[in-house]
Amino acid sequence: MGVKIFLIRHGQTRWNVEGRYQGDRDIELNSTGIKQAKLAARYLSRVDFSNIYSSPLLRTMETARIINGRRGLEVKVKKDLKEMNFGKWEGMKFNQINTTYQSDYQKWLDDPYNNRPTGGENFRELTGRTTAVIDEIIEENQDGTSVAVVAHGGVILSLLVYWLQIPLDRWKSIIQRQGAINIAVIDKGFPYISAINYTGHLKPVYDDSEDKVIKIYSSLRNNHNHLEKGEDHG
């Protein structure tokens, strides 16, 4: 049956709330993020993980430790599960980046595979290291076992885009909320995806408040399209 991978995005941080690019900056969970991690732990409490893996950054390590709970497993750190390096954009908000580094930012939004954040890494480089580390994790576990992999939005996005062979111009179509759970079984190299961005464990009723990132990206992309067409809104 292959190895079942529970890809879990870390809980919320202060920079998530402020809309800042975190990249590989070491930002800790806030109180909401801790609660999200505890709810993810409760939801996954009956899963018999053979191993739990984490990015080395504080927000993922905290989430992984909470999910580990009383299992007594060693949280295994994999440096290549770190978030995408956003270079000079880290610590900045979307609109600040679009103002200060507009050319680089719009090129990256259009084609993140061949364009880098200013001083950072591109999506192709990210995908190269994340797929390699997942292959390594699969090699370390037997068929039929389940593993938890606690990582970042960009890391999870890169894997889902790769596994599902999503066209490059739709790379931003998959949303990852904080504390979201994704489930994939990798059997002899073939991915079976049974859950993407599942957040039903976090709140008793649906709440679209975290979909604000869609509005932000939509606004930035639409403004860029207007500029390309020579439109002026004064």
Secondary structure, DSSP 4 states (H G I P E B T S, - for coil): --EEEEEEE---BHHHHHTB--TT----B-HHHHHHHHHHHHHTTT--EEEEEE-SSHHHHHHHHHHHGGG---EEE-GGGSPP--GGGTT-BHHHHHHHTHHHHHHHHH-TTT--STTS--HHHHHHHHHHHHHHHHHTS-TT-EEEEEE-HHHHHHHHHHHHT--GGGGGG----TT-EEEEEEETTEEEEEEEEE-TTT-SS---GGGHHHHHHHHHHHHHHHHHTT----
